[in-house]
Amino acid sequence: MIRLNRLFLIVAGSLVAGAIFACGDVATAPQGPEFALALVNPAFTSCPLQPYKATSGRIGVKGGTLAVGGQVLIVPPEALKVTTLITMATPAGTLRRVEFGPEGLTFLRPAHLIMSYEGCTLAPGARQEVVYVNESLAILETTFSESDPASLTIKSRLTHFSGYALVSTYAVVY
């Protein structure tokens, strides 16, 4: 009788373990649409041609705002220890981009960048995000971004200065 109980426990345990491992295996997972996997595939958002524009201003401990080409930088109070000359430029082209200086400036409290995507080509269901890019437009980091469809803007948090661009993310279903 004891041998039968042990045999039953071994068989039952093997079946449960097999079921758990089988459900976690991609090759045996259900393939219906409700179980399809999605990847985020960022693509630069295509927008109307914008000319090069730049501005600069001194922002200190009290914070401040700069705006150029429909893009706005908001530096909150106490984000900087000292007054700093900040430059903000929107490069010419069909990509919504902003470049800041001085390169590498970091904030004690996050600054906010508000970018407009008015007139840009958006795919249905695409989500807009702001990404940190290098000079070659390689995406180095995704910022925390909140879209406001009513004003056609996206607000993101910046912890440091460099170049930023607007991307659309698309779900890829397979």
C-alpha positions as a Python dict, from the first residue, in 0.01 Angstrom:
ca = {
    (1, 'M'): (0, 0, 0),
    (2, 'I'): (284, 239, 85),
    (3, 'R'): (451, 165, -250),
    (4, 'L'): (126, 253, -434),
    (5, 'N'): (95, 585, -248),
    (6, 'R'): (456, 672, -331),
    (7, 'L'): (406, 575, -693),
    (8, 'F'): (90, 787, -707),
    (9, 'L'): (271, 1088, -554),
    (10, 'I'): (563, 1054, -799),
    (11, 'V'): (332, 1029, -1101),
    (12, 'A'): (110, 1316, -983),
    (13, 'G'): (412, 1534, -906),
    (14, 'S'): (563, 1462, -1247),
    (15, 'L'): (238, 1554, -1422),
    (16, 'V'): (207, 1882, -1229),
    (17, 'A'): (573, 1972, -1293),
    (18, 'G'): (535, 1885, -1662),
    (19, 'A'): (225, 2103, -1690),
    (20, 'I'): (401, 2397, -1526),
    (21, 'F'): (709, 2372, -1748),
    (22, 'A'): (501, 2317, -2062),
    (23, 'C'): (298, 2635, -2003),
    (24, 'G'): (614, 2840, -1965),
    (25, 'D'): (767, 2712, -2288),
    (26, 'V'): (710, 2947, -2583),
    (27, 'A'): (699, 2653, -2826),
    (28, 'T'): (403, 2494, -2645),
    (29, 'A'): (221, 2808, -2529),
    (30, 'P'): (-124, 2869, -2678),
    (31, 'Q'): (-97, 3056, -3007),
    (32, 'G'): (-439, 3224, -3025),
    (33, 'P'): (-463, 3605, -3055),
    (34, 'E'): (-538, 3640, -2685),
    (35, 'F'): (-195, 3490, -2612),
    (36, 'A'): (5, 3667, -2884),
    (37, 'L'): (323, 3836, -2767),
    (38, 'A'): (395, 4201, -2845),
    (39, 'L'): (725, 4382, -2878),
    (40, 'V'): (773, 4755, -2879),
    (41, 'N'): (928, 4870, -3205),
    (42, 'P'): (1025, 5240, -3192),
    (43, 'A'): (1032, 5441, -3514),
    (44, 'F'): (1105, 5812, -3543),
    (45, 'T'): (782, 6004, -3582),
    (46, 'S'): (754, 6172, -3922),
    (47, 'C'): (649, 6537, -3894),
    (48, 'P'): (624, 6839, -4122),
    (49, 'L'): (958, 6994, -4214),
    (50, 'Q'): (1077, 7225, -3936),
    (51, 'P'): (1348, 7488, -3977),
    (52, 'Y'): (1647, 7512, -3745),
    (53, 'K'): (1567, 7728, -3443),
    (54, 'A'): (1763, 7795, -3125),
    (55, 'T'): (1740, 7994, -2807),
    (56, 'S'): (1933, 8025, -2485),
    (57, 'G'): (1877, 8158, -2138),
    (58, 'R'): (2019, 8161, -1789),
    (59, 'I'): (1838, 7931, -1548),
    (60, 'G'): (1931, 7908, -1181),
    (61, 'V'): (1812, 7780, -846),
    (62, 'K'): (1466, 7934, -893),
    (63, 'G'): (1413, 7732, -1215),
    (64, 'G'): (1285, 7863, -1545),
    (65, 'T'): (1147, 7792, -1890),
    (66, 'L'): (1284, 7794, -2246),
    (67, 'A'): (1079, 7743, -2563),
    (68, 'V'): (1174, 7700, -2925),
    (69, 'G'): (995, 7557, -3230),
    (70, 'G'): (691, 7438, -3035),
    (71, 'Q'): (905, 7254, -2777),
    (72, 'V'): (923, 7371, -2414),
    (73, 'L'): (1180, 7301, -2140),
    (74, 'I'): (1066, 7352, -1780),
    (75, 'V'): (1336, 7345, -1512),
    (76, 'P'): (1179, 7328, -1165),
    (77, 'P'): (1309, 7522, -864),
    (78, 'E'): (1618, 7369, -700),
    (79, 'A'): (1698, 7150, -1002),
    (80, 'L'): (2024, 7341, -1051),
    (81, 'K'): (2278, 7449, -787),
    (82, 'V'): (2407, 7747, -986),
    (83, 'T'): (2284, 7971, -1265),
    (84, 'T'): (2367, 7805, -1597),
    (85, 'L'): (2348, 7926, -1957),
    (86, 'I'): (2127, 7669, -2129),
    (87, 'T'): (2089, 7637, -2505),
    (88, 'M'): (1797, 7468, -2675),
    (89, 'A'): (1787, 7397, -3049),
    (90, 'T'): (1549, 7219, -3285),
    (91, 'P'): (1748, 7083, -3582),
    (92, 'A'): (1602, 7126, -3930),
    (93, 'G'): (1424, 6821, -4070),
    (94, 'T'): (1116, 6606, -4047),
    (95, 'L'): (1205, 6451, -3711),
    (96, 'R'): (1094, 6620, -3390),
    (97, 'R'): (1428, 6666, -3219),
    (98, 'V'): (1570, 6890, -2949),
    (99, 'E'): (1936, 6936, -2861),
    (100, 'F'): (2043, 7087, -2531),
    (101, 'G'): (2362, 7234, -2394),
    (102, 'P'): (2573, 7226, -2201),
    (103, 'E'): (2616, 6859, -2291),
    (104, 'G'): (2599, 6631, -1987),
    (105, 'L'): (2433, 6882, -1751),
    (106, 'T'): (2248, 6689, -1480),
    (107, 'F'): (1958, 6802, -1266),
    (108, 'L'): (1906, 6758, -892),
    (109, 'R'): (1533, 6731, -968),
    (110, 'P'): (1400, 6619, -1308),
    (111, 'A'): (1332, 6886, -1568),
    (112, 'H'): (1042, 6845, -1810),
    (113, 'L'): (1043, 6859, -2187),
    (114, 'I'): (713, 6916, -2363),
    (115, 'M'): (725, 6825, -2733),
    (116, 'S'): (452, 6893, -2986),
    (117, 'Y'): (349, 6628, -3235),
    (118, 'E'): (94, 6849, -3409),
    (119, 'G'): (82, 6771, -3782),
    (120, 'C'): (292, 6456, -3741),
    (121, 'T'): (197, 6129, -3910),
    (122, 'L'): (72, 5889, -3644),
    (123, 'A'): (-36, 5531, -3700),
    (124, 'P'): (-360, 5427, -3527),
    (125, 'G'): (-277, 5295, -3184),
    (126, 'A'): (82, 5421, -3190),
    (127, 'R'): (216, 5562, -2866),
    (128, 'Q'): (443, 5867, -2867),
    (129, 'E'): (756, 5862, -2651),
    (130, 'V'): (1061, 6083, -2607),
    (131, 'V'): (1398, 5911, -2637),
    (132, 'Y'): (1755, 6017, -2563),
    (133, 'V'): (1962, 5994, -2884),
    (134, 'N'): (2323, 6048, -2982),
    (135, 'E'): (2449, 6246, -3286),
    (136, 'S'): (2390, 5939, -3510),
    (137, 'L'): (2030, 5917, -3384),
    (138, 'A'): (2092, 5586, -3207),
    (139, 'I'): (1840, 5549, -2925),
    (140, 'L'): (2030, 5535, -2597),
    (141, 'E'): (1748, 5562, -2346),
    (142, 'T'): (1371, 5598, -2325),
    (143, 'T'): (1240, 5869, -2094),
    (144, 'F'): (924, 5851, -1887),
    (145, 'S'): (669, 6012, -2121),
    (146, 'E'): (305, 6113, -2085),
    (147, 'S'): (104, 6195, -2396),
    (148, 'D'): (-175, 6453, -2402),
    (149, 'P'): (-383, 6382, -2715),
    (150, 'A'): (-599, 6691, -2653),
    (151, 'S'): (-303, 6929, -2694),
    (152, 'L'): (-101, 6696, -2923),
    (153, 'T'): (196, 6715, -2686),
    (154, 'I'): (405, 6472, -2491),
    (155, 'K'): (570, 6555, -2160),
    (156, 'S'): (884, 6372, -2052),
    (157, 'R'): (1122, 6384, -1757),
    (158, 'L'): (1485, 6473, -1818),
    (159, 'T'): (1762, 6403, -1571),
    (160, 'H'): (2045, 6516, -1797),
    (161, 'F'): (2113, 6710, -2115),
    (162, 'S'): (2188, 6583, -2460),
    (163, 'G'): (1971, 6521, -2767),
    (164, 'Y'): (1613, 6401, -2755),
    (165, 'A'): (1372, 6289, -3027),
    (166, 'L'): (1011, 6187, -3062),
    (167, 'V'): (935, 5827, -3158),
    (168, 'S'): (621, 5626, -3216),
    (169, 'T'): (606, 5279, -3070),
    (170, 'Y'): (412, 5008, -3246),
    (171, 'A'): (306, 4672, -3109),
    (172, 'V'): (432, 4385, -3319),
    (173, 'V'): (203, 4085, -3283),
    (174, 'Y'): (320, 3737, -3372),
}
